[in-house]
Amino acid sequence: MSVEITLPDGSIKQFENEPTVLEVAQSIGPKLAKDTLGGLVGETLVDLRARLSNGSKLKIVTTKDPRALEVMRHSAAHVMAQAVQELWPQVKVTIGPVIDDGFYYDFESEKPFAPEDLEKIENKMREIIKRDSPVRREEWPADEAIATFRKMGEKFKVEIIEDLKAQGEKVVSVYHQGEWFDLCRGPHVQRLGQIGAVKILSLAGSYWRGDEKRERLQRIYATAFLTDTELKQYLADLEEAKKRDHRRLGKDLNLFVFHPFAPGSPFFTPNGAVIYNGLMNFMRDKYLEHDYQEVITPQIFDVELFHQSGHYANYRENMYFMRIDERDMACKPMNCPSHCLIFDSDRRSYRELPWRVADFGRLHRYERSGVMHGLSRVRSFSQDDAHIFCTMEQIQTEIEKFMKFLGEVYATLGMNQYHVYLSTRPEKRLGTDEIWDRAESALESALKKMSLPYTINPGDGAFYGPKLDIMFVDSIRRPWQLGTLQVDFNMPHAFHLKYIGEDNAEHEPVMLHRAILGSFERFISVYLEHTAGHLPLWLAPTQVRVLSVSDRHLDYCESLTRDLKSRGVRVHNDVRGEKLGAKIRDAQLMKVPLMLVIGDKEKETQTVSVRMASGGLTDAINKDQFYEMVLRDIQSRALHSSLAKMAKMPTK
């Protein structure tokens, strides 16, 4: 009986025995076989040496495939481990997984690695890659593998295999490259010469299996790309990302601080509060346009609420608990249970649906200290959180309205590139498969109706329902998950929510959980890095700085400042006795969008000359015209100043 393998174009290849991915590639042609790095069977990335069963649907992964980097970096991690052991044979190896933008390997070494050692490792890696050794895969009985690695003194590998054996694994796979080999599931390249450009990035400490009571290890981070050009672009982006780091910008622009008395909970300074409140007020205005109603809900509840909602069973490791008046209480990690209580507080009719309710309430979630990172991962935060209670028939329309709303918000903020992911049921979840089938189908149908391209993200839904995740791509091509919409049949059922339908009978509503910006804290971190701190005029903490050329212009500068303040403009009059160049430089460092340069001509003619953060300059314009243009830009939340059309770039 022949074995049939289906290719992406629908054609079928037949083999006498179960072929490997590489054998399928060879049957198509030598060029394809040479470029093959692995295969996709369904959504699973498999090794090119993996045998395929009858009926498998295969997509061959070549050097041109997006998944090629994953295979190549996996092999590059092995090359790094080999390089370390060729340089220092006494060093013990542990694990070396692929991560976003690269890979790492953890080592146990009595001698701490120094910066110059990293350079030696990188040079040795390049030398090993040039050898172009073929990569061979062997399957060893678990006991034989334990004996081999124990004889080598590789105690970490022995522990891994013993754990696999305890889980029922009788055979383990080992990959050879030249004389060096490592325990691994794969996938790996055919030959080491298929690995492109490599770069060691950094060194950090770690513990074996993340346990602080276990062996202290040294972790070397690195990356690999198919070409030197791609690597150089990545390293340039990395340098740009360091300049844009929101923690650095937050300090330079005096936006927020942290204190050990409140770990993971940011303090927003007056400057930072302007941005925070500006975003919140923006969303409030949009809520009026899109028929949302705002509510305010408590922060602390009896734990029974979270038993009912499912959070205690599925989310308690991320919650804060306390004992008050002999009752077990908890800080809310999400607003949804309290919105269910409001919905249930009154008799509801189908005529009221969809009911869209928004909440900027403070939330608290426990994050381990090791994963907190500036504003992007905190323990205390607020969201542009809202829930939509609707009928089954209204789901598709509400999803369409959500995407339109999101598009308007992102366009205003200059966030025009984003991707949609459909995240399906996780392993740990509430509800029956039938309910999840309905919820996932509703989301997918809406996306198809809107002709929105999307990617399935299997297993990454919330515990109460599937979701759309909006992945924003910033100005230096980094993806960030911000907006989300989740379809929930489970929580309305858990709270016994009902509305009276047109048939005068009780029905259960569907609950849509949605956010567009997500947490304000995390959004601010992303937006600062996206804009490099150059915020649009309406969001800038200081919108205008007035700069006098000399003291004889101070009275006119003061008059301009009063006029702008009376119109609600955030203005700062720089009265310091510094030279004009120093004042301009300081304003630029603080990313002030507009600077008014005031000298003799401006004072005499009652005009202003405007210097923009972009470097553009305007000729002297009437001060009332300036006021009008600035107010129009602020009130319309313009992304770019209308003054830019009048500006010219300064000559060098």
MIGUSE-71660 format. One line per 2 residues: number of its first residue (from 1); their letters; for each residue x, y, z of C-alpha. Coordinates in nm, 4 decimals. Example, Ala and Ser with C-alpha at 12.3 -4.5 7.8 and 13.67 -1.06 7.14 Angstrom:
1) as) 1.2300:-0.4500:0.7800 | 1.3670:-0.1060:0.7140
***
This chain:
1) ms) 0.0000:0.0000:0.0000 | 0.1485:0.3335:-0.1072
3) ve) 0.1891:0.6363:0.1220 | 0.0288:0.9554:-0.0100
5) it) 0.1534:1.3029:0.0852 | -0.0519:1.6105:-0.0122
7) lp) 0.1322:1.9318:-0.1061 | -0.0036:2.2905:-0.0690
9) dg) -0.1111:2.3086:-0.4355 | -0.3286:1.9991:-0.3861
11) si) -0.0978:1.7653:-0.5763 | -0.0232:1.4252:-0.4231
13) kq) 0.3125:1.2483:-0.4017 | 0.3183:0.8702:-0.3591
15) fe) 0.5897:0.6661:-0.1845 | 0.6366:0.2979:-0.1101
17) ne) 0.7265:0.3714:0.2525 | 0.6747:0.6646:0.4906
19) pt) 0.9058:0.9316:0.3489 | 1.0951:1.2001:0.5386
21) vl) 1.0304:1.5671:0.4628 | 1.3651:1.5801:0.2830
23) ev) 1.2774:1.2760:0.0697 | 0.9560:1.4486:-0.0412
25) aq) 1.1635:1.7561:-0.1344 | 1.4122:1.5384:-0.3252
27) si) 1.1270:1.3823:-0.5230 | 1.0295:1.7308:-0.6410
29) gp) 1.3762:1.8510:-0.7382 | 1.7394:1.8951:-0.6287
31) kl) 1.7136:2.2747:-0.5870 | 1.4216:2.2420:-0.3448
33) ak) 1.5968:1.9616:-0.1575 | 1.9103:2.1730:-0.1167
35) dt) 1.7106:2.4622:0.0344 | 1.4890:2.2489:0.2618
37) lg) 1.5150:2.3250:0.6335 | 1.2039:2.1509:0.7673
39) gl) 0.8344:2.1019:0.7090 | 0.4932:2.2162:0.8260
41) vg) 0.2471:1.9336:0.8881 | -0.0729:2.1220:0.9584
43) et) 0.0466:2.3983:1.1925 | 0.3308:2.1895:1.3384
45) lv) 0.6919:2.2605:1.2414 | 0.8765:1.9308:1.2014
47) dl) 1.2331:1.8269:1.1354 | 1.3340:1.7573:0.7752
49) ra) 1.4236:1.4051:0.8913 | 1.0737:1.3424:1.0326
51) rl) 0.8810:1.0551:0.8707 | 0.5392:1.1395:0.7333
53) sn) 0.2366:0.9133:0.7709 | -0.0109:0.8394:0.4943
55) gs) -0.2434:1.1322:0.4252 | -0.0117:1.3989:0.5717
57) kl) -0.0529:1.7509:0.4360 | 0.2965:1.8936:0.3994
59) ki) 0.4369:2.2384:0.3314 | 0.8125:2.2269:0.2824
61) vt) 0.9994:2.4963:0.4749 | 1.2875:2.6434:0.2753
63) tk) 1.5234:2.9314:0.3359 | 1.2556:3.1641:0.1912
65) dp) 0.9884:3.0616:0.4443 | 0.9198:3.2784:0.7557
67) ra) 0.9606:2.9679:0.9740 | 1.3118:2.9100:0.8383
69) le) 1.4585:3.1401:1.1023 | 1.3202:2.9216:1.3799
71) vm) 1.4966:2.6134:1.2422 | 1.8176:2.7997:1.1703
73) rh) 1.8295:2.9623:1.5150 | 1.7675:2.6271:1.6806
75) sa) 2.0753:2.4924:1.5045 | 2.2711:2.8109:1.5810
77) ah) 2.2065:2.7498:1.9521 | 2.3746:2.4099:1.9137
79) vm) 2.6632:2.5763:1.7324 | 2.7021:2.8184:2.0242
81) aq) 2.7090:2.5294:2.2735 | 2.9673:2.3486:2.0615
83) av) 3.1787:2.6649:2.0367 | 3.1774:2.7100:2.4153
85) qe) 3.2793:2.3503:2.4771 | 3.5526:2.3611:2.2139
87) lw) 3.6944:2.6684:2.3881 | 3.6336:2.5449:2.7460
89) pq) 3.5733:2.1654:2.7514 | 3.4936:2.1671:3.1245
91) vk) 3.1808:2.3815:3.0768 | 2.8505:2.1918:3.1125
93) vt) 2.5575:2.2550:2.8760 | 2.1899:2.2718:2.9733
95) ig) 1.9226:2.3979:2.7283 | 1.9205:2.6392:2.4335
97) pv) 1.5743:2.7374:2.3084 | 1.4709:2.9727:2.0301
99) id) 1.3083:3.2958:2.1550 | 1.1729:3.6090:1.9869
101) dg) 1.4452:3.7552:1.7632 | 1.7070:3.4964:1.8530
103) fy) 1.8043:3.2234:2.0983 | 2.0025:3.1615:2.4143
105) yd) 2.1942:2.8786:2.5780 | 2.2508:2.8274:2.9521
107) fe) 2.5899:2.7028:3.0721 | 2.7417:2.5971:3.4034
109) se) 3.0986:2.7241:3.4288 | 3.3213:2.7796:3.7304
111) kp) 3.4797:3.0710:3.5452 | 3.2440:3.3639:3.4773
113) fa) 3.2315:3.4595:3.1100 | 3.3845:3.8003:3.0336
115) pe) 3.3000:4.0366:2.7440 | 3.6122:3.9272:2.5591
117) dl) 3.4956:3.5641:2.5943 | 3.1782:3.6482:2.4049
119) ek) 3.3879:3.7690:2.1132 | 3.5854:3.4424:2.1203
121) ie) 3.2609:3.2408:2.1206 | 3.1233:3.4355:1.8246
123) nk) 3.4430:3.3850:1.6234 | 3.4426:3.0128:1.7065
125) mr) 3.0764:2.9877:1.5968 | 3.1655:3.1343:1.2579
127) ei) 3.4532:2.8885:1.2295 | 3.2213:2.5923:1.3059
129) ik) 2.9615:2.7118:1.0538 | 3.2313:2.7347:0.7842
131) rd) 3.3126:2.3674:0.8422 | 2.9639:2.2992:0.6988
133) sp) 2.9293:1.9720:0.8893 | 2.6201:1.7671:0.8058
135) vr) 2.3674:1.7400:1.0886 | 2.2661:1.3822:1.1682
137) re) 1.9756:1.2695:1.3852 | 1.9883:0.9459:1.5853
139) ew) 1.7395:0.7857:1.8215 | 1.8900:0.6335:2.1353
141) pa) 1.7252:0.4202:2.4008 | 1.6742:0.6405:2.7056
143) de) 1.8964:0.4210:2.9285 | 2.1790:0.4306:2.6727
145) ai) 2.1496:0.8103:2.6487 | 2.1594:0.8454:3.0284
147) at) 2.4721:0.6300:3.0478 | 2.6454:0.8219:2.7674
149) fr) 2.5775:1.1680:2.9058 | 2.6572:1.0582:3.2621
151) km) 2.9965:0.9325:3.1445 | 3.0536:1.2749:2.9826
153) ge) 2.9688:1.4492:3.3102 | 2.6679:1.6230:3.1506
155) kf) 2.4484:1.6031:3.4622 | 2.1831:1.8403:3.3266
157) kv) 2.1247:1.6253:3.0187 | 2.0999:1.3190:3.2433
159) ei) 1.8326:1.4896:3.4532 | 1.6326:1.5866:3.1433
161) ie) 1.6403:1.2306:3.0050 | 1.5480:1.0804:3.3434
163) dl) 1.2452:1.3107:3.3540 | 1.1476:1.2077:2.9985
165) ka) 1.1845:0.8427:3.0959 | 0.9601:0.8968:3.4005
167) qg) 0.6993:1.0426:3.1634 | 0.7059:0.7222:2.9573
169) ek) 0.9588:0.8174:2.6888 | 1.1669:0.5139:2.5925
171) vv) 1.3666:0.6726:2.3113 | 1.5297:1.0173:2.2826
173) sv) 1.6710:1.1969:1.9807 | 2.0310:1.3129:1.9587
175) yh) 2.1732:1.5442:1.6898 | 2.5340:1.5193:1.5721
177) qg) 2.7338:1.7935:1.4002 | 3.0846:1.6698:1.3390
179) ew) 3.2093:1.4991:1.6563 | 2.9892:1.7118:1.8848
181) fd) 2.6335:1.6055:1.9706 | 2.3446:1.7210:2.1873
183) lc) 2.0137:1.5912:2.3164 | 1.7308:1.7643:2.1272
185) rg) 1.3861:1.7164:1.9715 | 1.4797:1.9364:1.6731
187) ph) 1.4158:2.0640:1.4145 | 1.7601:2.1344:1.2697
189) vq) 1.9178:2.2329:0.9379 | 2.0706:1.9819:0.6937
191) rl) 2.4200:2.1279:0.7163 | 2.5702:2.3940:0.9416
193) gq) 2.6572:2.5998:0.6330 | 2.2849:2.6774:0.6004
195) ig) 2.3121:2.8997:0.9076 | 2.3526:3.2590:0.7921
197) av) 2.4932:3.5472:0.9952 | 2.5263:3.5084:1.3751
199) ki) 2.5807:3.7606:1.6529 | 2.6307:3.7248:2.0298
201) ls) 2.4180:3.9889:2.2002 | 2.4491:3.9749:2.5776
203) la) 2.5211:3.7781:2.8923 | 2.2924:3.7253:3.1925
205) gs) 2.2578:3.5053:3.4987 | 1.9966:3.2327:3.5388
207) yw) 1.9116:2.9278:3.7482 | 1.8661:2.5709:3.6375
209) rg) 1.4967:2.5293:3.5590 | 1.4294:2.8788:3.6922
211) de) 1.4685:2.7573:4.0505 | 1.6706:2.9908:4.2730
213) kr) 1.7602:2.6936:4.4922 | 1.9242:2.5110:4.2012
215) er) 2.2548:2.5611:4.0187 | 2.3505:2.9120:3.9130
217) lq) 2.4035:2.9303:3.5360 | 2.5285:3.1776:3.2772
219) ri) 2.2956:3.2599:2.9896 | 2.4337:3.3818:2.6582
221) ya) 2.1841:3.5546:2.4280 | 2.2472:3.5600:2.0529
223) ta) 2.0684:3.5872:1.7220 | 2.1012:3.4576:1.3681
225) fl) 1.9693:3.5706:1.0310 | 1.9767:3.4291:0.6812
227) td) 2.2003:3.7106:0.5515 | 2.4468:3.9714:0.6792
229) te) 2.2159:4.2442:0.5458 | 1.9265:4.1225:0.7630
231) lk) 2.1537:4.0987:1.0660 | 2.2878:4.4515:1.0147
233) qy) 1.9316:4.5849:0.9851 | 1.8347:4.4032:1.3056
235) la) 2.1349:4.5441:1.4954 | 2.0526:4.8947:1.3702
237) dl) 1.6933:4.8459:1.4875 | 1.8250:4.7251:1.8220
239) ee) 2.0271:5.0443:1.8667 | 1.7244:5.2508:1.7679
241) ak) 1.5101:5.0574:2.0159 | 1.7568:5.1422:2.2954
243) kr) 1.7207:5.5123:2.2143 | 1.3424:5.4752:2.2164
245) dh) 1.3220:5.2666:2.5360 | 1.0210:5.4091:2.7208
247) rr) 1.2021:5.3756:3.0551 | 1.4751:5.6073:2.9285
249) lg) 1.2237:5.8478:2.7732 | 1.0145:5.8406:3.0894
251) kd) 1.3141:5.9568:3.2892 | 1.4364:6.2123:3.0344
253) ln) 1.0891:6.3659:2.9904 | 0.9978:6.3324:3.3606
255) lf) 0.6832:6.1263:3.2969 | 0.6807:5.8546:3.5628
257) vf) 0.8790:5.7035:3.8495 | 0.8771:5.3835:4.0531
259) hp) 0.9393:5.3333:4.4244 | 1.0237:5.0157:4.6202
261) fa) 0.7318:5.0886:4.8551 | 0.4960:5.0077:4.5637
263) pg) 0.6712:4.7493:4.3414 | 0.5329:4.7267:3.9911
265) sp) 0.3045:5.0271:4.0438 | 0.4058:5.3426:3.8545
267) ff) 0.3755:5.6985:3.9847 | 0.2821:5.9378:3.7036
269) tp) 0.4306:6.2852:3.7406 | 0.2385:6.5952:3.6257
271) ng) 0.3884:6.5505:3.2772 | 0.2922:6.1846:3.2642
273) av) -0.0547:6.2524:3.4030 | -0.1193:6.4875:3.1088
275) iy) -0.0606:6.1996:2.8651 | -0.2593:5.9529:3.0769
277) ng) -0.5589:6.1844:3.1134 | -0.5339:6.2946:2.7505
279) lm) -0.5733:5.9365:2.6319 | -0.8551:5.8704:2.8781
281) nf) -1.0442:6.1839:2.7714 | -0.9923:6.0894:2.4066
283) mr) -1.1582:5.7540:2.4725 | -1.4401:5.9230:2.6676
285) dk) -1.5162:6.1447:2.3682 | -1.5148:5.8425:2.1382
287) yl) -1.7493:5.6588:2.3752 | -2.0073:5.9329:2.3244
289) eh) -1.9782:5.8878:1.9476 | -2.0116:5.5086:1.9689
291) dy) -2.2907:5.4858:2.2294 | -2.1000:5.3607:2.5321
293) qe) -2.1980:5.4454:2.8897 | -1.9325:5.4848:3.1580
295) vi) -1.9649:5.3257:3.5029 | -1.7547:5.3256:3.8191
297) tp) -1.7175:5.0001:4.0118 | -1.5464:4.8937:4.3403
299) qi) -1.1923:4.7629:4.3540 | -1.2342:4.5133:4.6386
301) fd) -1.4923:4.2308:4.6426 | -1.5825:3.9248:4.8416
303) ve) -1.3918:3.6283:4.6987 | -1.7259:3.4607:4.6273
305) lf) -1.7615:3.6929:4.3253 | -1.4485:3.5450:4.1700
307) hq) -1.5589:3.1890:4.2466 | -1.8749:3.2646:4.0498
309) sg) -1.6943:3.4352:3.7610 | -1.4344:3.1592:3.7283
311) hy) -1.1391:3.3832:3.8089 | -1.0607:3.2030:4.1352
313) an) -1.0355:2.8659:3.9631 | -0.8504:2.9918:3.6561
315) yr) -0.6668:3.3101:3.7537 | -0.6064:3.3179:4.1316
317) en) -0.2271:3.2982:4.0995 | -0.2443:3.6503:3.9512
319) my) -0.4741:3.7968:4.2182 | -0.4315:3.9792:4.5505
321) fm) -0.6265:3.8511:4.8523 | -0.6947:3.9877:5.2001
323) ri) -0.9057:3.9194:5.5079 | -1.1528:4.1939:5.6123
325) de) -1.4276:4.1641:5.8792 | -1.3840:3.7863:5.8854
327) rd) -1.4461:3.7710:5.5105 | -1.2082:3.6639:5.2354
329) ma) -1.1748:3.9544:4.9937 | -0.9791:4.0207:4.6732
331) ck) -0.8760:4.3133:4.4537 | -1.0394:4.2874:4.1133
333) pm) -0.8009:4.1842:3.8330 | -1.0687:4.2563:3.5696
335) nc) -1.3874:4.4623:3.5451 | -1.6097:4.1990:3.3834
337) ps) -1.7596:4.0401:3.6992 | -1.8645:4.3804:3.8369
339) hc) -2.0289:4.4686:3.5060 | -2.2273:4.1455:3.5281
341) li) -2.3515:4.2596:3.8689 | -2.4664:4.5925:3.7221
343) fd) -2.6419:4.4181:3.4338 | -2.8191:4.1916:3.6823
345) sd) -2.9248:4.4836:3.9046 | -3.2207:4.5699:3.6827
347) rr) -3.4727:4.3965:3.4611 | -3.3398:4.4162:3.1031
349) sy) -3.5269:4.4163:2.7740 | -3.4058:4.3212:2.4278
351) re) -3.4796:4.6845:2.3372 | -3.1841:4.7929:2.5573
353) lp) -2.9392:4.5689:2.3756 | -2.6670:4.6017:2.2790
355) wr) -2.5724:4.7624:2.6115 | -2.2171:4.8955:2.5936
357) va) -2.0642:4.9760:2.9327 | -1.7143:5.1241:2.9815
359) df) -1.4996:5.1348:3.2956 | -1.1640:5.3013:3.3647
361) gr) -1.1425:5.1347:3.7070 | -0.8061:5.0539:3.8625
363) lh) -0.7055:4.6877:3.8352 | -0.4456:4.4875:4.0254
365) ry) -0.2749:4.1732:3.9018 | 0.0201:3.9974:4.0585
367) er) 0.3179:3.9731:3.8252 | 0.6388:3.8027:3.9313
369) sg) 0.9163:4.0510:3.9960 | 1.1314:3.8942:3.7261
371) vm) 0.8852:3.9737:3.4465 | 0.7976:4.3338:3.5378
373) hg) 0.9371:4.5821:3.2859 | 0.8828:4.9578:3.3139
375) ls) 0.5258:5.0470:3.2193 | 0.4819:4.7504:2.9868
377) rv) 0.4352:4.4925:3.2663 | 0.2993:4.6343:3.5926
379) rs) 0.0842:4.5251:3.8870 | -0.1473:4.8262:3.9054
381) fs) -0.3100:4.9741:3.5946 | -0.6249:5.1000:3.4223
383) qd) -0.7678:5.0000:3.0859 | -0.9991:5.1470:2.8269
385) da) -1.2089:4.8491:2.9257 | -1.5663:4.7925:2.8087
387) hi) -1.8214:4.5139:2.7868 | -2.1016:4.4760:2.5381
389) fc) -2.4094:4.2754:2.6374 | -2.5947:4.1719:2.3224
391) tm) -2.8045:3.9066:2.1574 | -2.6610:3.6236:1.9510
393) eq) -2.7876:3.7939:1.6361 | -2.6039:4.1177:1.7236
395) iq) -2.2554:3.9669:1.7662 | -2.1435:4.0097:1.4077
397) te) -2.2588:4.3724:1.3890 | -2.0872:4.4528:1.7202
399) ie) -1.7598:4.3003:1.6023 | -1.7783:4.5137:1.2881
401) kf) -1.8485:4.8251:1.4963 | -1.5577:4.7421:1.7257
403) mk) -1.3156:4.7155:1.4335 | -1.4426:5.0473:1.2927
405) fl) -1.4008:5.2114:1.6362 | -1.0500:5.0668:1.6699
407) ge) -0.9571:5.1900:1.3215 | -1.0653:5.5458:1.4084
409) vy) -0.8626:5.5486:1.7322 | -0.5496:5.4047:1.5730
411) at) -0.5723:5.6436:1.2751 | -0.5900:5.9453:1.5090
413) lg) -0.2774:5.8214:1.6859 | -0.0890:5.7466:1.3632
415) mn) -0.0946:5.3700:1.4207 | -0.1824:5.2519:1.0733
417) qy) -0.0196:4.9096:1.0597 | -0.1718:4.6250:1.2574
419) hv) -0.2629:4.2587:1.2158 | -0.5620:4.0627:1.3464
421) yl) -0.5209:3.7263:1.5226 | -0.8037:3.4880:1.6117
423) st) -0.7047:3.3182:1.9382 | -0.8900:2.9931:1.9994
425) rp) -0.9743:2.7819:2.3061 | -0.6964:2.7259:2.5619
427) ek) -0.6451:2.3982:2.7448 | -0.7624:2.5517:3.0757
429) rl) -1.1084:2.6965:3.0121 | -1.4697:2.7308:3.1175
431) gt) -1.7692:2.5959:2.9267 | -1.8475:2.3145:2.6874
433) de) -1.6940:2.2504:2.3460 | -2.0331:2.3309:2.1933
435) iw) -2.0244:2.6819:2.3451 | -1.6666:2.7327:2.2258
437) dr) -1.7617:2.6159:1.8767 | -2.0355:2.8808:1.8620
439) ae) -1.8093:3.1570:1.9952 | -1.5180:3.0805:1.7619
441) sa) -1.7522:3.0500:1.4657 | -1.9097:3.3902:1.5420
443) le) -1.5702:3.5633:1.5452 | -1.4459:3.3943:1.2307
445) sa) -1.7696:3.4658:1.0425 | -1.7475:3.8362:1.1281
447) lk) -1.3869:3.8581:1.0073 | -1.4753:3.6858:0.6821
449) km) -1.7756:3.9119:0.6270 | -1.5531:4.2193:0.6716
451) sl) -1.2881:4.0618:0.4416 | -1.0310:4.1254:0.7147
453) py) -0.7145:3.9167:0.6813 | -0.6394:3.7284:1.0024
455) ti) -0.4170:3.4583:1.1451 | -0.5352:3.1712:1.3666
457) np) -0.3530:3.1694:1.7024 | -0.4460:2.8252:1.8400
459) gd) -0.4881:2.7797:2.2165 | -0.4317:3.1432:2.3136
461) ga) -0.7904:3.2463:2.3947 | -0.9034:3.3683:2.7386
463) fy) -1.0289:3.1017:2.9788 | -1.3867:3.2211:2.9251
465) gp) -1.3891:3.2686:2.5475 | -1.2030:3.3040:2.2157
467) kl) -1.0737:3.6450:2.1158 | -0.9442:3.8734:1.8491
469) di) -0.6007:4.0121:1.9299 | -0.4884:4.3251:1.7491
471) mf) -0.1143:4.3228:1.6899 | 0.0110:4.6759:1.6246
473) vd) 0.3397:4.7088:1.4318 | 0.5391:5.0134:1.5414
475) si) 0.7658:5.2471:1.3457 | 1.0644:5.0127:1.3795
477) rr) 0.8622:4.7041:1.2782 | 0.8065:4.5548:1.6248
479) pw) 0.4709:4.3874:1.6988 | 0.2728:4.4750:2.0136
481) ql) -0.0548:4.3189:2.1245 | -0.2872:4.6041:2.2249
483) gt) -0.6545:4.5830:2.1314 | -0.8704:4.2778:2.1953
485) lq) -1.2275:4.1555:2.1618 | -1.3470:3.8391:2.3341
487) vd) -1.6744:3.6522:2.2848 | -1.8026:3.5130:2.6152
489) fn) -2.1030:3.2804:2.6562 | -1.9730:3.1497:2.9910
491) mp) -1.9783:3.4459:3.2285 | -2.3400:3.5495:3.1532
493) ha) -2.4343:3.1877:3.2249 | -2.2331:3.1819:3.5497
495) fh) -2.4139:3.4971:3.6711 | -2.7558:3.3784:3.5485
497) lk) -2.7953:3.6950:3.3412 | -3.1241:3.7330:3.1566
499) yi) -3.3052:3.9749:2.9309 | -3.6666:3.9680:2.8182
501) ge) -3.6830:3.8947:2.4469 | -3.9306:4.0043:2.1854
503) dn) -4.1180:3.6796:2.2576 | -4.1588:3.7940:2.6223
505) ae) -3.9415:3.5019:2.7394 | -3.6090:3.5124:2.9253
507) he) -3.2880:3.4759:2.7245 | -2.9176:3.4753:2.8134
509) pv) -2.7147:3.7628:2.6678 | -2.3759:3.7211:2.5037
511) ml) -2.0935:3.9239:2.6610 | -1.8198:4.0828:2.4503
513) hr) -1.5085:4.1939:2.6390 | -1.3159:4.4619:2.4484
515) ai) -1.0308:4.7080:2.4752 | -0.8690:4.9204:2.2077
517) lg) -0.5630:5.0702:2.3771 | -0.5464:4.8004:2.6451
519) sf) -0.3891:4.9142:2.9693 | -0.2990:5.2841:2.9587
521) er) 0.0340:5.2051:3.1224 | 0.1357:4.9533:2.8591
523) fi) -0.0055:5.1620:2.5766 | 0.1983:5.4660:2.6873
525) sv) 0.5134:5.2511:2.6884 | 0.4431:5.1334:2.3330
527) yl) 0.3396:5.4757:2.2045 | 0.6444:5.6493:2.3507
529) eh) 0.8683:5.4018:2.1706 | 0.6653:5.4219:1.8489
531) ta) 0.6951:5.8033:1.8414 | 1.0397:5.8212:2.0063
533) gh) 0.8735:6.0573:2.2566 | 0.7549:6.3033:1.9900
535) lp) 0.3867:6.3096:2.0828 | 0.1185:6.4860:1.8787
537) lw) 0.0418:6.8389:1.9971 | -0.2814:6.7457:2.1772
539) la) -0.1026:6.4854:2.3935 | 0.2248:6.6688:2.4637
541) pt) 0.2744:6.7657:2.8321 | 0.4065:7.1060:2.7214
543) qv) 0.2581:7.2110:2.3904 | 0.4355:7.5439:2.3415
545) rv) 0.7553:7.6956:2.4808 | 0.8078:8.0696:2.4522
547) ls) 1.1758:8.1577:2.4013 | 1.3004:8.5156:2.4298
549) vs) 1.6102:8.6263:2.2423 | 1.6959:8.8743:2.5200
551) dr) 1.5487:9.0307:2.8353 | 1.3920:9.3190:2.6441
553) hl) 1.1482:9.0731:2.4896 | 1.0275:8.9258:2.8211
555) dy) 0.7178:9.1456:2.8510 | 0.5893:9.0356:2.5094
557) ce) 0.6729:8.6713:2.5940 | 0.4714:8.7039:2.9139
559) sl) 0.1780:8.8469:2.7191 | 0.1884:8.5562:2.4741
561) tr) 0.2035:8.3093:2.7622 | -0.1049:8.4621:2.9286
563) dl) -0.2965:8.4545:2.6002 | -0.2160:8.0890:2.5390
565) ks) -0.2959:7.9831:2.8966 | -0.6317:8.1607:2.8804
567) rg) -0.7114:7.9508:2.5722 | -0.6250:7.6261:2.7522
569) vr) -0.2873:7.5704:2.5877 | -0.0147:7.4068:2.7996
571) vh) 0.2612:7.6663:2.7643 | 0.5927:7.7321:2.9365
573) nd) 0.7702:8.0663:2.9251 | 1.1469:8.0114:2.9431
575) vr) 1.2628:8.3230:3.1293 | 1.6135:8.1946:3.2001
577) ge) 1.9050:8.4138:3.1088 | 2.0475:8.1427:2.8815
579) kl) 2.1420:8.2022:2.5191 | 1.8689:8.1283:2.2648
581) ga) 2.0570:7.8231:2.1297 | 2.0602:7.6642:2.4757
583) ki) 1.6886:7.7289:2.5221 | 1.6098:7.5720:2.1845
585) rd) 1.8251:7.2693:2.2617 | 1.6548:7.2164:2.5992
587) aq) 1.3094:7.2412:2.4412 | 1.4121:6.9888:2.1769
589) lm) 1.5384:6.7491:2.4452 | 1.1994:6.7729:2.6155
591) kv) 1.0291:6.6992:2.2797 | 0.8212:7.0199:2.2933
593) pl) 0.6238:7.0304:1.9652 | 0.6206:7.4112:1.9151
595) ml) 0.8741:7.6781:2.0163 | 0.8003:8.0494:1.9762
597) vi) 1.1198:8.2435:1.9078 | 1.0641:8.6065:2.0073
599) gd) 1.3015:8.8854:1.9055 | 1.2779:9.2534:1.8085
601) ke) 1.0837:9.1930:1.4853 | 0.8226:8.9721:1.6534
603) ke) 0.7721:9.2161:1.9405 | 0.7360:9.5180:1.7137
605) tq) 0.4929:9.3504:1.4703 | 0.3020:9.1463:1.7314
607) tv) 0.3900:8.8252:1.5498 | 0.5543:8.4954:1.6406
609) sv) 0.8194:8.2873:1.4657 | 0.7614:7.9179:1.5205
611) rm) 1.0242:7.6477:1.5412 | 0.8895:7.2923:1.5371
613) as) 1.0337:6.9829:1.7009 | 1.0798:6.8435:1.3485
615) gg) 1.3211:7.1301:1.2788 | 1.0848:7.3219:1.0513
617) lt) 1.0679:7.7027:1.0814 | 0.7950:7.9510:0.9941
619) da) 0.8356:8.3130:0.9064 | 0.6815:8.5557:1.1528
621) in) 0.3032:8.5078:1.1542 | 0.0299:8.7048:1.3243
623) kd) -0.0094:8.5919:1.6844 | -0.3898:8.5597:1.6563
625) qf) -0.3477:8.3411:1.3490 | -0.1074:8.1242:1.5502
627) ye) -0.3566:8.0946:1.8373 | -0.6297:7.9903:1.5960
629) mv) -0.4168:7.7244:1.4262 | -0.2888:7.5779:1.7535
631) lr) -0.6358:7.5557:1.9047 | -0.7717:7.3923:1.5901
633) di) -0.4937:7.1312:1.5971 | -0.5504:7.0563:1.9660
635) qs) -0.9282:7.0396:1.9475 | -0.9256:6.8177:1.6367
637) ra) -0.6515:6.6000:1.7856 | -0.4480:6.6456:1.4692
639) lh) -0.1605:6.4049:1.4259 | 0.0564:6.6696:1.2582
641) ss) 0.0564:7.0448:1.3153 | -0.1117:7.2509:1.0444
643) la) 0.1843:7.4885:1.0864 | 0.3989:7.2274:0.9122
645) km) 0.2502:7.3348:0.5789 | 0.3930:7.6831:0.6343
647) ak) 0.7294:7.5667:0.7607 | 1.0598:7.5436:0.5815
649) mp) 1.3596:7.3421:0.6910 | 1.6518:7.5469:0.8228
651) tk) 1.9601:7.5746:0.6030 | 2.2827:7.4388:0.7472
***
